[in-house]
Amino acid sequence: MPKTIRELADELKVSKQTIQYHYQRLPTKNRQKDSQGKNVISLTAERIIRSKVAKNQQIGSKKTTKTSKENNELIATLRKEVEDLKDQRDKQIAIKDRQIDHLTKLVDQQQQLQLATVAENHQLKEHVQKLSGLSEPSSSIQKRPENDKDDTLLNNINSSQVKDKNYKQDKKKVSKNKVNNSWWHFW
């Protein structure tokens, strides 16, 4: 019994346009019209259209399968690349961590050297002050009777002159040492 385009489309689970497309490409001898002038598909035409639709569905499913395989391969490749990038990033972070640790140790060493230098400078200043006589220990100051004020004044003046003289001599020694320690004397 002949079928309409819609009935065949529903049966094959394709669109009406697909059936119409194949129907129009049939030879004119396989096309029929009903009493109202509508296109009707004969049994011969139905077999031809079924075979063409089945071929197209098989080709479509193969393309889909092939595309799925390609997509899966692409996804696998991308996952590998992401993992490789993560590994590279982790290695770089580890290297940077080691560099930071090394630089932190160097900064600590620099700070310790700076503190040692400051302490040494402080000791040298104290030594220079002792040599120049600018600082007198508190135990060397003695109480004198008031009647010796004039003598004390003279002694203070004399001691300050001696200190100035000692200070100038020490300064000369230090400046001589500086001259001898100039860079050109090492050549």
C-alpha positions in Angstrom: 0.0 0.0 0.0 1.5 3.4 -0.9 2.6 5.8 1.9 2.7 9.6 2.1 6.0 11.4 2.6 5.1 12.2 6.2 4.2 8.5 7.1 7.6 7.3 5.7 9.5 10.0 7.5 7.9 9.1 10.8 8.6 5.4 10.2 12.3 6.0 9.3 12.6 8.7 12.1 14.0 11.3 9.7 12.7 14.7 8.6 10.0 15.1 6.0 12.5 17.2 3.9 14.9 14.2 3.8 12.2 11.9 2.3 11.1 14.7 -0.1 14.8 15.2 -1.2 15.2 11.5 -2.0 11.7 11.3 -3.6 12.5 14.2 -6.0 15.6 12.5 -7.2 13.8 9.3 -8.1 13.2 8.5 -11.7 9.8 9.8 -12.9 8.5 6.2 -13.4 8.8 5.6 -9.6 6.9 8.7 -8.6 3.2 8.6 -8.1 0.4 10.9 -7.2 -2.8 10.1 -5.5 -6.3 11.1 -6.6 -5.9 14.5 -5.0 -2.6 15.2 -6.7 -0.4 14.6 -3.6 2.9 12.8 -3.8 2.6 9.1 -2.8 5.5 6.7 -2.4 5.1 3.3 -4.1 6.6 0.1 -2.7 9.5 0.3 -5.2 10.2 4.0 -4.4 9.9 3.2 -0.7 12.6 0.5 -1.0 14.9 2.9 -2.9 14.4 5.7 -0.3 14.9 3.3 2.6 18.2 2.1 1.3 19.4 5.7 0.6 18.4 6.8 4.1 20.0 3.7 5.7 23.2 4.4 3.9 23.2 8.0 5.0 22.5 7.0 8.6 25.4 4.5 8.5 27.8 7.1 7.1 26.6 9.6 9.7 27.1 7.2 12.5 30.6 6.3 11.2 31.4 10.0 11.0 30.2 10.5 14.5 32.2 7.6 15.7 35.3 8.8 13.9 34.7 12.3 15.3 34.3 10.9 18.8 37.6 9.0 18.5 39.3 12.1 17.3 37.8 14.1 20.1 38.9 11.5 22.6 42.4 11.5 21.2 42.5 15.3 21.3 41.3 15.3 24.9 43.9 12.8 25.8 46.6 14.9 24.1 45.4 18.0 25.8 45.4 16.3 29.2 49.0 15.1 28.7 50.0 18.7 27.7 48.3 20.1 30.8 50.1 17.5 33.0 53.4 18.3 31.3 52.8 22.1 31.9 52.0 21.4 35.6 55.2 19.3 36.0 57.2 22.1 34.4 55.5 24.7 36.6 56.2 22.6 39.7 59.9 22.2 38.7 60.2 25.9 38.2 58.6 26.6 41.6 61.0 24.2 43.2 63.9 25.9 41.6 62.6 29.3 42.6 62.2 28.0 46.2 65.8 26.9 46.3 66.9 30.2 44.9 64.9 32.1 47.6 66.4 29.9 50.3 69.9 30.5 49.0 69.3 34.3 48.8 67.8 34.2 52.3 70.9 32.5 53.7 73.1 35.1 51.9 71.1 37.9 53.4 71.4 36.3 56.9 75.2 36.0 56.4 75.4 39.6 55.2 73.5 40.8 58.3 75.8 38.8 60.6 78.8 40.2 58.9 77.3 43.7 59.2 76.7 43.2 62.9 80.3 41.9 63.4 81.6 44.9 61.6 79.6 47.3 63.7 80.8 45.6 66.9 84.4 45.7 65.7 84.0 49.4 64.7 82.6 50.1 68.2 85.6 48.3 69.8 88.0 50.3 67.6 86.4 53.6 68.5 86.7 52.7 72.2 90.3 51.8 71.7 91.1 55.0 69.8 89.3 57.0 72.5 91.4 55.3 75.2 94.6 56.0 73.2 93.8 59.6 72.7 92.9 60.1 76.3 89.5 61.5 75.6 87.8 59.2 78.0 89.1 58.8 81.5 88.1 56.0 83.7 86.1 57.1 86.7 88.5 55.4 89.1 91.4 57.8 88.1 89.5 60.9 89.3 90.5 61.6 92.8 89.2 64.1 95.3 91.6 66.7 96.3 91.5 69.2 99.2 90.1 72.6 98.4 93.2 74.4 99.3 95.0 72.9 96.3 92.6 74.5 93.9 95.4 76.4 92.1 97.5 73.3 91.8 94.5 71.3 90.5 93.8 74.0 87.9 97.4 73.9 86.8 97.4 70.1 86.7 94.2 70.1 84.7 95.7 72.6 82.2 98.9 70.6 82.0 97.0 67.3 81.6 94.8 68.7 78.9 97.9 69.9 77.1 99.4 66.5 77.4 96.2 64.9 76.2 96.1 67.3 73.2 99.7 66.4 72.4 99.0 62.7 72.7 95.9 63.0 70.6 97.9 64.9 67.9 100.6 62.2 67.9 98.1 59.4 67.7 96.3 61.2 64.9 99.6 61.5 63.0 100.2 57.8 63.5 96.8 57.0 62.2 97.2 59.3 59.2 100.6 57.7 58.5 99.0 54.3 58.6 96.3 55.4 56.3 98.9 56.7 53.8 100.7 53.4 54.0 97.5 51.5 53.5 96.6 53.3 50.3 95.8 51.0 47.4 98.8 52.1 45.3 101.2 50.9 47.9 100.1 47.3 47.3 101.5 47.3 43.7 
